[in-house]
Amino acid sequence: DIQYAIKGGVIKMNIDTDTQWAFWDGIRAYEAKNRPYLQGQIGNPDGDDKPNKKYYDPRIALRSGEEFMRDRLVKAMDDLLCVDVL
């Protein structure tokens, strides 16, 4: 329990694995949500001649990873009682 450890004097917590997983989970969620649009450059559920560039641009999937990691960091800061302390 994180709160118990903090009360006991722990002042450091390694969240690297959690943030890496959150980043990966964001990319995975993006792919699952947009799978029909990621099967080719042209053609998707909206039409056989519709382009998919805005879906397969890697910056978009990476952005999803960043957003998931951001949310995990906010949770970690809340767990570590670091929100609104300054």
Backbone hydrogen bonds in HBPLUS format (Angstrom, degrees):
<---DONOR---> <-ACCEPTOR-->    atom                        ^
c    i                          cat <-CA-CA->   ^        H-A-AA   ^      H-
h    n   atom  resd res      DA  || num        DHA   H-A  angle D-A-AA Bond
n    s   type  num  typ     dist DA aas  dist angle  dist       angle   num
A0005-ALA N   A0001-ASP O   3.12 MM   4  6.42 155.8  2.18 149.1 155.8     1
A0006-ILE N   A0002-ILE O   2.95 MM   4  6.23 159.2  1.99 155.7 161.3     2
A0007-LYS N   A0003-GLN O   3.04 MM   4  6.24 162.6  2.07 147.4 151.9     3
A0008-GLY N   A0004-TYR O   3.04 MM   4  6.23 130.9  2.29 135.2 148.5     4
A0008-GLY N   A0005-ALA O   3.05 MM   3  4.92 128.3  2.33  91.4 105.8     5
A0010-VAL N   A0005-ALA O   3.01 MM   5  5.48 164.1  2.04 148.6 143.4     6
A0009-GLY N   A0006-ILE O   2.97 MM   3  5.17 161.2  2.00 107.5 113.5     7
A0019-THR N   A0015-ILE O   2.90 MM   4  6.17 158.9  1.94 157.7 163.5     8
A0020-GLN N   A0016-ASP O   2.91 MM   4  6.11 157.5  1.96 152.3 158.9     9
A0021-TRP N   A0017-THR O   2.94 MM   4  6.12 162.3  1.98 149.6 154.4    10
A0022-ALA N   A0018-ASP O   2.93 MM   4  6.10 156.7  1.99 144.0 151.0    11
A0023-PHE N   A0019-THR O   2.98 MM   4  6.15 157.8  2.03 146.0 151.1    12
A0024-TRP N   A0020-GLN O   3.01 MM   4  6.28 168.6  2.03 152.4 155.2    13
A0025-ASP N   A0021-TRP O   2.74 MM   4  5.89 158.7  1.78 153.1 159.9    14
A0026-GLY N   A0022-ALA O   2.98 MM   4  6.19 145.9  2.09 144.0 152.0    15
A0027-ILE N   A0023-PHE O   3.21 MM   4  6.59 156.2  2.27 149.1 154.6    16
A0028-ARG N   A0024-TRP O   2.86 MM   4  6.10 163.9  1.89 156.1 161.2    17
A0029-ALA N   A0025-ASP O   2.87 MM   4  5.96 157.0  1.92 143.3 149.5    18
A0030-TYR N   A0026-GLY O   3.01 MM   4  6.19 154.5  2.08 142.5 149.3    19
A0031-GLU N   A0027-ILE O   2.99 MM   4  6.27 161.6  2.02 151.9 156.3    20
A0032-ALA N   A0028-ARG O   2.95 MM   4  6.18 161.9  1.98 150.9 156.0    21
A0033-LYS N   A0029-ALA O   2.94 MM   4  6.06 160.7  1.98 149.1 154.2    22
A0034-ASN N   A0030-TYR O   2.99 MM   4  6.09 152.8  2.07 148.4 155.4    23
A0035-ARG N   A0031-GLU O   2.84 MM   4  5.39 102.8  2.45 145.2 156.5    24
A0037-TYR N   A0034-ASN O   2.84 MM   3  5.44 141.8  1.98 122.3 133.6    25
A0038-LEU N   A0035-ARG O   3.00 MM   3  5.10 158.1  2.05 109.6 116.7    26
A0052-ASN N   A0041-GLN O   2.93 MM  11  5.33 145.9  2.04 154.9 149.8    27
A0043-GLY N   A0050-LYS O   2.71 MM   7  5.02 160.0  1.75 143.1 150.4    28
A0044-ASN N   A0047-GLY O   2.97 MM   3  5.45 161.1  2.01 134.7 140.3    29
A0047-GLY N   A0044-ASN O   2.93 MM   3  5.45 160.4  1.97 119.7 126.0    30
A0050-LYS N   A0047-GLY O   3.31 MM   3  5.26 169.2  2.32 106.4 108.7    31
A0055-TYR N   A0052-ASN O   2.79 MM   3  5.38 154.5  1.85 122.2 131.0    32
A0056-TYR N   A0052-ASN O   3.15 MM   4  6.45 152.8  2.23 153.8 162.0    33
A0057-ASP N   A0053-LYS O   3.14 MM   4  5.95 127.0  2.43 151.0 157.6    34
A0060-ILE N   A0057-ASP O   2.98 MM   3  5.77 148.2  2.08 125.2 132.2    35
A0062-LEU N   A0058-PRO O   2.96 MM   4  6.13 163.5  1.99 153.8 159.0    36
A0063-ARG N   A0059-ARG O   2.92 MM   4  5.97 142.3  2.06 133.6 143.6    37
A0064-SER N   A0060-ILE O   3.16 MM   4  6.52 148.1  2.27 143.3 150.9    38
A0065-GLY N   A0061-ALA O   3.13 MM   4  6.54 152.4  2.21 144.8 152.0    39
A0066-GLU N   A0062-LEU O   2.88 MM   4  6.23 153.9  1.95 149.1 156.4    40
A0067-GLU N   A0063-ARG O   2.90 MM   4  6.18 154.5  1.97 149.2 155.8    41
A0068-PHE N   A0064-SER O   3.02 MM   4  6.29 159.0  2.07 150.8 155.7    42
A0069-MET N   A0065-GLY O   2.95 MM   4  6.16 157.6  2.00 147.8 154.4    43
A0070-ARG N   A0066-GLU O   2.81 MM   4  6.01 155.2  1.87 147.4 154.8    44
A0071-ASP N   A0067-GLU O   3.03 MM   4  6.27 158.8  2.08 145.2 150.1    45
A0072-ARG N   A0068-PHE O   3.01 MM   4  6.31 148.9  2.11 142.7 151.4    46
A0073-LEU N   A0069-MET O   2.89 MM   4  6.17 154.3  1.96 152.2 159.1    47
A0074-VAL N   A0070-ARG O   2.97 MM   4  6.27 154.9  2.03 151.0 157.7    48
A0075-LYS N   A0071-ASP O   3.07 MM   4  6.33 156.1  2.13 142.4 148.6    49
A0076-ALA N   A0072-ARG O   2.88 MM   4  6.18 155.3  1.94 147.1 154.2    50
A0077-MET N   A0073-LEU O   2.86 MM   4  6.11 161.2  1.90 152.3 156.8    51
A0078-ASP N   A0074-VAL O   2.97 MM   4  6.19 151.0  2.05 144.5 152.8    52
A0079-ASP N   A0075-LYS O   2.79 MM   4  6.08 160.7  1.83 152.2 157.9    53
A0080-LEU N   A0076-ALA O   2.87 MM   4  6.05 148.4  1.97 147.9 156.4    54
A0082-CYS N   A0077-MET O   2.82 MM   5  5.02 173.2  1.82 161.1 158.8    55
A0081-LEU N   A0078-ASP O   3.13 MM   3  5.10 161.2  2.17 106.3 109.9    56
